[in-house]
Amino acid sequence: MKQDSSIELMPKKLGFWHIWALGVGAVIGDGIFLLMGQGIAIAGPSAIFAYLIAGMSQFCLMIALAEMAVGMPNAGAMSVWVERFMGKWWGFLAGFTFAIGWVIAGGSVGIALGTITQWFFPQLTGAWWPTIFGVFFISLFALLNIVGTEIAARTQLYLVLILTLVMVAFALIGIKDINLEHFSPMFPHGISGFWAAIPLGTYAYLGAVTLTTAGGECRNPRDLPRALIWSSITFLLLYTFAQIVLQGIIPWDQFTTESSPFTEAAGQVFGWAGALFMNVAAWIAAATCILMGTLYAASRIFFVQAREGFLPAFFGYLHPRTKTPVYGILFIWACSVGLVLLGHFNPDFLYVELSMQLVLAWMVSWTLALIAAVLYRKRAKEEVGALPWKQPLYPLFPILGFIGIGIVFFGNFIGSPMTIVRGAIWMGILYVLFKRFNKAEQYHHPYESNDSHTNVK
């Protein structure tokens, strides 16, 4: 199997725990700590099942994609996988939509990070403080990514371990304060309220697949599927358990989006100190999304696509000492800062329209990646047979993955068809630009086989 020479330029310094932390940290962000209150307010106790469906969809998707992560470990992840079996445009679209989703998240999560930070400084009441804090920490995390992948990954690991311990402590200690009456009625707003919470659950669990972009820097390819599975199990168990305790402590009709519901619940159980520690957890959650989601994952996809000739060459530059895609990181930093500033003046546009486009973009990326996973099994049987790890019960997880995407798509866009129209417009413009400026005619795919049955161009 021919390896991509550009990926070999990136040192392989990431182990299992680094990748596990990337997967867990990419999931746990403002969708859990801030927007869960909105999900519970519109669905009541049934939000537990709405979020569980969203999380299980991610779990099935990750199992289905794990084979390709092992067989084709690459920083471009779905971009490289889809291109091999479906062609250059579809590969570019799969990678670019996933990366652009993370860029949008840099703005929304950046604002959330700033808002959470301001909680620690109640004397700072000006409207600009969340924006200032958001820009500051995005800049700091960009610097960590530039200095070196291992430094950023180690920081991510420490933060996620602290976060996990805090959430486990909250769930275990909070059990004694659960009031079972808070779970009735289970569907206070009917099935429509339940469906309306699924998009928020989707947003909460969206980033799990991000760890596949660590393939090019993973020391042992077998660590990828292990990290995929165990990070999924971690966030599913941790947050389902914590959500059950949360809703058992606070009645569903008292939830708001003005502060983290976990902070409010911890304040009731443990007092001011509990609220402080939970807000630290919320801060870590948002920080890890930006540190190794927005700035790490998106820059790696842009790096690979630039090396393939699909994006301007400066995205493919590696710093000679740190071996990090410096210009890509700086570009994503600039976009994230710009979105944070946009969110200050027009938060509804960022949190409603752009966040919906984020979900749509990732729906496209996931669907294309799942199709590639099925084609991988069909057209590269010998290669799949030789893998050190294969997904169990095939084709169960791809089927469940497609069903999950369908449910998520229905829940997200049934009430907002114009989101799909606007998404189709910008993807159409992207297609025109791709055809106009694509310079990858002579590009040799890193996993291209001489067997025409295993590679479709």
C-alpha positions as CSV (number, residue, x, y, z in Angstrom):
1,M,0.0,0.0,0.0
2,K,1.5,3.3,-1.0
3,Q,1.6,5.9,1.7
4,D,1.1,9.6,1.1
5,S,4.5,11.3,1.0
6,S,3.0,14.5,2.3
7,I,1.6,12.8,5.4
8,E,5.0,11.3,6.2
9,L,6.3,14.9,6.7
10,M,4.1,15.0,9.8
11,P,5.8,13.3,12.8
12,K,3.7,10.4,14.2
13,K,3.6,11.4,17.9
14,L,0.0,10.7,18.8
15,G,-0.9,7.7,21.0
16,F,-4.2,6.1,22.0
17,W,-4.9,8.5,24.9
18,H,-4.2,11.6,22.8
19,I,-6.6,10.4,20.1
20,W,-9.2,9.3,22.7
21,A,-9.0,12.8,24.2
22,L,-9.4,14.3,20.7
23,G,-12.6,12.4,20.1
24,V,-14.1,13.1,23.6
25,G,-13.0,16.7,23.6
26,A,-14.4,17.4,20.2
27,V,-17.8,16.3,21.3
28,I,-18.2,18.0,24.6
29,G,-18.7,21.7,24.0
30,D,-21.3,24.4,24.1
31,G,-23.9,22.0,22.8
32,I,-23.7,20.0,26.0
33,F,-23.1,22.7,28.6
34,L,-25.2,25.6,27.2
35,L,-27.7,24.4,24.6
36,M,-28.8,21.3,26.5
37,G,-31.0,23.6,28.6
38,Q,-32.8,24.6,25.4
39,G,-33.2,21.0,24.4
40,I,-34.7,20.1,27.8
41,A,-37.0,23.2,27.7
42,I,-38.6,22.1,24.4
43,A,-38.7,18.3,24.9
44,G,-38.9,17.9,28.7
45,P,-37.6,14.6,30.1
46,S,-37.8,13.1,26.6
47,A,-34.7,15.1,25.7
48,I,-32.7,12.3,27.3
49,F,-33.8,10.0,24.4
50,A,-33.4,12.7,21.8
51,Y,-29.8,13.2,22.8
52,L,-29.2,9.5,23.1
53,I,-30.4,9.0,19.5
54,A,-28.0,11.7,18.3
55,G,-25.1,10.1,20.3
56,M,-25.9,6.6,19.0
57,S,-25.9,7.9,15.5
58,Q,-22.4,9.2,16.0
59,F,-21.4,5.9,17.6
60,C,-22.6,3.8,14.6
61,L,-21.0,6.2,12.2
62,M,-17.7,5.9,13.9
63,I,-17.7,2.1,13.9
64,A,-18.6,2.1,10.2
65,L,-15.7,4.5,9.4
66,A,-13.1,2.8,11.6
67,E,-12.0,0.4,8.9
68,M,-11.1,3.2,6.5
69,A,-9.3,5.0,9.4
70,V,-7.2,1.9,9.8
71,G,-6.7,1.0,6.2
72,M,-6.1,4.6,5.0
73,P,-4.8,6.6,7.9
74,N,-4.5,10.1,6.6
75,A,-4.9,13.6,7.9
76,G,-7.4,14.2,5.1
77,A,-9.6,11.4,6.5
78,M,-13.0,11.5,4.6
79,S,-11.5,13.7,1.9
80,V,-9.0,11.0,0.9
81,W,-11.5,8.1,1.5
82,V,-14.3,9.5,-0.6
83,E,-12.0,10.6,-3.4
84,R,-10.6,7.2,-3.8
85,F,-13.9,5.6,-4.6
86,M,-16.1,8.4,-5.8
87,G,-13.8,10.9,-7.5
88,K,-12.0,14.1,-6.9
89,W,-15.0,16.4,-6.5
90,W,-16.8,14.3,-4.0
91,G,-13.7,13.7,-2.0
92,F,-13.0,17.4,-2.0
93,L,-16.6,18.1,-0.9
94,A,-16.6,15.5,1.9
95,G,-13.4,17.0,3.4
96,F,-14.2,20.7,2.8
97,T,-17.7,20.5,4.3
98,F,-16.3,18.8,7.4
99,A,-13.6,21.4,7.8
100,I,-15.8,24.3,7.1
101,G,-18.2,23.0,9.8
102,W,-15.4,23.2,12.3
103,V,-14.5,26.7,11.2
104,I,-18.1,27.8,11.9
105,A,-17.9,26.0,15.2
106,G,-14.9,28.1,16.0
107,G,-17.1,31.2,16.1
108,S,-20.1,29.7,18.0
109,V,-18.0,27.8,20.5
110,G,-15.6,30.8,20.8
111,I,-18.5,33.0,21.9
112,A,-19.6,30.3,24.4
113,L,-16.1,30.1,25.7
114,G,-16.0,33.9,26.3
115,T,-19.4,33.8,28.0
116,I,-18.4,31.0,30.3
117,T,-15.1,32.9,31.1
118,Q,-17.0,36.0,32.1
119,W,-18.9,34.0,34.7
120,F,-15.6,33.9,36.7
121,F,-15.4,37.7,36.7
122,P,-18.8,39.0,37.7
123,Q,-17.4,42.5,38.1
124,L,-16.9,42.6,34.3
125,T,-20.3,43.5,33.1
126,G,-19.6,45.1,29.7
127,A,-21.1,43.5,26.6
128,W,-17.6,43.2,24.9
129,W,-16.0,41.0,27.5
130,P,-17.3,37.6,26.2
131,T,-15.9,38.6,22.7
132,I,-12.6,39.7,24.2
133,F,-12.2,36.5,26.1
134,G,-13.2,34.4,23.1
135,V,-10.7,36.1,20.8
136,F,-8.0,35.7,23.5
137,F,-8.4,32.0,24.0
138,I,-8.8,31.2,20.3
139,S,-5.5,33.0,19.7
140,L,-3.8,31.1,22.6
141,F,-5.0,27.7,21.2
142,A,-3.9,28.6,17.7
143,L,-0.4,29.3,19.2
144,L,-0.4,25.9,20.9
145,N,-1.3,24.2,17.6
146,I,1.5,26.1,15.8
147,V,4.1,25.3,18.4
148,G,3.5,21.6,18.0
149,T,0.9,18.8,17.6
150,E,2.2,16.9,20.6
151,I,2.0,19.9,22.9
152,A,-1.6,20.7,21.8
153,A,-2.6,17.0,22.1
154,R,-1.1,16.7,25.6
155,T,-3.0,19.8,26.7
156,Q,-6.1,18.4,25.3
157,L,-5.6,15.1,27.1
158,Y,-5.1,16.8,30.5
159,L,-8.2,19.0,30.0
160,V,-10.4,16.1,29.0
161,L,-9.3,14.0,31.9
162,I,-10.2,16.8,34.3
163,L,-13.5,17.3,32.5
164,T,-14.3,13.6,32.7
165,L,-13.6,13.4,36.4
166,V,-15.7,16.4,37.2
167,M,-18.7,15.1,35.2
168,V,-18.4,11.6,36.8
169,A,-18.3,13.2,40.3
170,F,-21.4,15.3,39.5
171,A,-23.3,12.3,38.2
172,L,-22.4,9.9,41.1
173,I,-22.9,12.4,43.9
174,G,-26.0,13.9,42.4
175,I,-27.9,10.6,42.3
176,K,-29.1,11.1,45.8
177,D,-30.8,14.4,44.9
178,I,-32.8,13.0,42.0
179,N,-36.6,13.6,42.2
180,L,-38.4,11.0,40.1
181,E,-41.4,13.3,39.8
182,H,-39.3,15.5,37.5
183,F,-39.5,12.8,34.8
184,S,-43.2,13.1,34.4
185,P,-44.7,13.8,32.0
186,M,-42.0,12.3,29.8
187,F,-43.3,14.1,26.6
188,P,-44.8,17.4,27.9
189,H,-44.8,18.9,24.4
190,G,-45.6,15.7,22.6
191,I,-43.7,14.1,19.8
192,S,-43.1,17.4,18.1
193,G,-41.1,18.6,21.1
194,F,-39.1,15.4,21.1
195,W,-38.2,15.8,17.4
196,A,-37.3,19.4,17.9
197,A,-34.6,18.4,20.5
198,I,-32.8,16.0,18.2
199,P,-31.1,18.9,16.2
200,L,-29.7,20.2,19.5
201,G,-28.6,16.7,20.5
202,T,-27.0,16.4,17.0
203,Y,-25.1,19.7,17.5
204,A,-23.9,18.4,20.9
205,Y,-22.4,15.2,19.6
206,L,-21.3,16.5,16.1
207,G,-17.6,16.5,16.5
208,A,-16.9,12.8,17.4
209,V,-15.6,11.8,13.9
210,T,-12.9,14.5,14.2
211,L,-10.4,12.0,15.6
212,T,-10.1,10.3,12.2
213,T,-8.1,13.3,11.0
214,A,-5.3,12.2,13.5
215,G,-4.6,9.2,11.2
216,G,-1.6,10.8,9.6
217,E,0.1,11.5,13.0
218,C,-0.9,8.4,14.8
219,R,2.0,6.2,16.1
220,N,0.0,2.9,15.8
221,P,-2.9,2.7,13.2
222,R,-4.6,0.2,15.5
223,D,-5.0,2.9,18.1
224,L,-7.5,4.7,15.8
225,P,-10.4,2.2,15.9
226,R,-9.8,1.6,19.6
227,A,-10.0,5.4,20.2
228,L,-13.0,5.7,18.0
229,I,-14.9,3.1,20.0
230,W,-13.8,4.1,23.5
231,S,-14.3,7.8,23.0
232,S,-17.8,7.0,21.8
233,I,-18.5,4.9,24.8
234,T,-17.1,7.5,27.0
235,F,-19.2,10.4,25.9
236,L,-22.4,8.4,25.5
237,L,-22.3,6.9,29.0
238,L,-20.9,10.0,30.6
239,Y,-23.4,12.5,29.2
240,T,-26.5,10.3,29.3
241,F,-25.9,9.5,32.9
242,A,-25.1,13.2,33.7
243,Q,-28.2,14.3,31.8
244,I,-30.4,11.9,33.8
245,V,-29.1,13.3,37.0
246,L,-29.4,16.8,35.7
247,Q,-33.1,16.4,34.9
248,G,-33.8,14.6,38.2
249,I,-32.4,17.7,40.1
250,I,-34.1,20.5,38.1
251,P,-37.7,20.4,36.8
252,W,-37.7,20.5,33.0
253,D,-39.8,23.7,32.9
254,Q,-37.1,25.6,34.8
255,F,-34.3,25.2,32.2
256,T,-33.1,28.3,30.3
257,T,-30.3,29.1,27.9
258,E,-29.0,32.0,30.0
259,S,-26.4,29.8,31.8
260,S,-25.2,26.2,31.9
261,P,-27.8,23.9,33.3
262,F,-25.0,21.8,34.8
263,T,-23.7,24.8,36.6
264,E,-27.2,25.5,38.1
265,A,-27.6,21.9,39.1
266,A,-24.2,21.7,40.7
267,G,-24.9,24.9,42.6
268,Q,-28.1,23.3,44.0
269,V,-26.3,20.2,45.1
270,F,-22.9,21.5,46.2
271,G,-23.4,25.2,46.6
272,W,-21.2,27.9,45.2
273,A,-18.1,25.6,45.1
274,G,-20.0,23.1,43.0
275,A,-21.1,25.7,40.5
276,L,-17.5,26.9,40.3
277,F,-16.2,23.5,39.5
278,M,-18.9,22.8,37.0
279,N,-18.3,26.0,35.2
280,V,-14.6,25.1,35.0
281,A,-15.8,21.9,33.3
282,A,-17.9,23.9,30.9
283,W,-15.0,26.1,30.1
284,I,-12.8,23.0,29.4
285,A,-15.5,21.6,27.2
286,A,-15.6,24.6,25.0
287,A,-11.8,25.0,25.0
288,T,-11.2,21.4,23.9
289,C,-13.5,21.8,20.9
290,I,-11.5,24.8,19.6
291,L,-8.1,23.5,20.5
292,M,-8.2,20.1,18.7
293,G,-11.5,20.4,16.8
294,T,-11.5,23.8,14.9
295,L,-7.8,24.5,14.8
296,Y,-6.4,20.9,14.6
297,A,-8.9,19.0,12.5
298,A,-9.8,21.7,9.9
299,S,-6.1,22.6,9.3
300,R,-5.2,19.0,8.6
301,I,-7.9,18.6,6.0
302,F,-7.0,21.9,4.4
303,F,-3.3,20.8,4.4
304,V,-4.0,17.5,2.6
305,Q,-6.4,19.2,0.1
306,A,-3.7,21.8,-0.7
307,R,-1.1,19.1,-1.2
308,E,-3.5,17.5,-3.7
309,G,-3.9,20.8,-5.5
310,F,-7.5,21.4,-4.5
311,L,-6.8,24.5,-2.4
312,P,-4.2,27.3,-2.6
313,A,-0.7,26.0,-1.9
314,F,-0.1,28.0,1.2
315,F,-2.5,25.7,3.1
316,G,0.0,22.9,2.4
317,Y,3.0,24.6,4.0
318,L,4.6,22.9,7.0
319,H,6.8,24.8,9.4
320,P,10.3,23.3,9.1
321,R,10.8,23.0,12.8
322,T,7.3,22.3,14.3
323,K,6.0,20.3,11.3
324,T,2.6,22.0,11.7
325,P,0.5,23.6,8.9
326,V,1.1,27.1,10.1
327,Y,-0.7,29.1,7.4
328,G,-3.8,26.8,7.6
329,I,-4.0,27.3,11.4
330,L,-3.6,31.1,11.0
331,F,-6.3,31.2,8.3
332,I,-8.7,29.2,10.6
333,W,-7.8,31.4,13.5
334,A,-8.7,34.5,11.5
335,C,-12.0,33.1,10.4
336,S,-12.9,32.0,13.9
337,V,-12.1,35.5,15.3
338,G,-14.1,37.1,12.5
339,L,-17.1,34.9,13.4
340,V,-16.8,35.7,17.1
341,L,-16.9,39.4,16.2
342,L,-19.9,38.7,13.9
343,G,-21.6,36.9,16.7
344,H,-21.2,39.9,18.9
345,F,-23.1,42.1,16.6
346,N,-25.5,39.4,15.2
347,P,-25.6,36.3,17.4
348,D,-28.8,35.0,15.8
349,F,-27.2,34.7,12.4
350,L,-24.2,32.8,13.9
351,Y,-26.2,30.6,16.2
352,V,-29.2,29.9,14.0
353,E,-28.3,30.2,10.3
354,L,-24.6,29.4,10.3
355,S,-25.0,26.6,12.9
356,M,-27.7,25.0,10.7
357,Q,-25.3,25.2,7.8
358,L,-22.7,23.6,10.0
359,V,-25.1,20.6,10.6
360,L,-26.0,20.4,6.9
361,A,-22.3,20.5,5.9
362,W,-21.5,17.6,8.2
363,M,-24.5,15.6,7.1
364,V,-23.1,15.8,3.6
365,S,-19.6,14.8,4.8
366,W,-20.9,11.9,6.8
367,T,-23.1,10.6,4.1
368,L,-20.3,10.6,1.5
369,A,-17.9,9.0,4.0
370,L,-20.4,6.2,4.7
371,I,-20.9,5.5,1.0
372,A,-17.1,5.3,0.7
373,A,-17.1,2.8,3.6
374,V,-19.5,0.6,1.8
375,L,-17.6,0.9,-1.4
376,Y,-14.3,0.1,0.4
377,R,-15.8,-3.3,1.5
378,K,-17.1,-3.9,-2.0
379,R,-14.2,-2.9,-4.2
380,A,-11.2,-3.5,-1.9
381,K,-12.0,-6.9,-0.5
382,E,-8.4,-8.2,-0.3
383,E,-7.2,-5.0,1.4
384,V,-10.1,-5.1,3.9
385,G,-9.4,-8.7,4.6
386,A,-5.8,-8.0,5.5
387,L,-6.7,-5.2,8.0
388,P,-5.6,-5.7,11.6
389,W,-9.1,-4.5,12.7
390,K,-12.4,-4.9,10.9
391,Q,-15.8,-3.6,12.0
392,P,-18.0,-6.3,13.6
393,L,-21.5,-7.4,12.3
394,Y,-21.0,-5.7,8.8
395,P,-23.2,-4.2,7.3
396,L,-25.1,-3.4,10.6
397,F,-23.3,-0.2,11.5
398,P,-23.3,1.4,8.0
399,I,-27.1,0.7,7.9
400,L,-27.6,2.1,11.3
401,G,-25.4,5.1,10.4
402,F,-27.5,5.9,7.3
403,I,-30.7,5.6,9.4
404,G,-29.2,7.9,12.0
405,I,-28.3,10.4,9.4
406,G,-31.8,10.2,8.0
407,I,-33.3,10.8,11.5
408,V,-31.0,13.7,12.2
409,F,-31.6,15.2,8.7
410,F,-35.4,15.0,9.3
411,G,-35.2,16.5,12.8
412,N,-32.9,19.3,11.7
413,F,-34.4,20.5,8.4
414,I,-38.1,19.5,8.4
415,G,-39.0,22.9,9.7
416,S,-36.4,24.9,7.8
417,P,-36.3,23.8,4.1
418,M,-34.6,27.1,3.2
419,T,-31.5,26.0,5.1
420,I,-31.2,23.2,2.5
421,V,-31.7,25.7,-0.4
422,R,-29.1,28.0,0.9
423,G,-26.7,25.1,1.5
424,A,-27.3,23.9,-2.1
425,I,-26.5,27.3,-3.4
426,W,-23.1,27.7,-1.6
427,M,-22.2,24.1,-2.5
428,G,-23.1,24.8,-6.1
429,I,-20.8,27.8,-6.1
430,L,-18.1,25.7,-4.5
431,Y,-18.5,23.1,-7.4
432,V,-18.1,25.9,-10.0
433,L,-14.9,27.2,-8.3
434,F,-13.5,23.7,-7.9
435,K,-14.0,23.0,-11.6
436,R,-12.5,26.3,-12.5
437,F,-9.4,26.2,-10.3
438,N,-8.7,22.5,-9.7
439,K,-5.1,21.8,-10.5
440,A,-4.9,18.2,-9.5
441,E,-5.1,16.5,-12.8
442,Q,-1.8,14.8,-12.4
443,Y,-2.3,14.0,-8.7
444,H,-1.6,10.3,-7.7
445,H,-3.9,9.2,-4.9
446,P,-2.0,8.0,-1.9
447,Y,-4.0,4.7,-1.8
448,E,-4.4,4.3,-5.5
449,S,-4.2,0.7,-6.6
450,N,-3.3,-0.8,-10.0
451,D,-6.5,-2.8,-9.7
452,S,-9.2,-0.8,-11.3
453,H,-11.8,-2.5,-9.2
454,T,-10.5,-1.0,-6.0
455,N,-10.1,2.6,-7.3
456,V,-12.6,4.6,-9.1
457,K,-11.6,7.9,-10.6
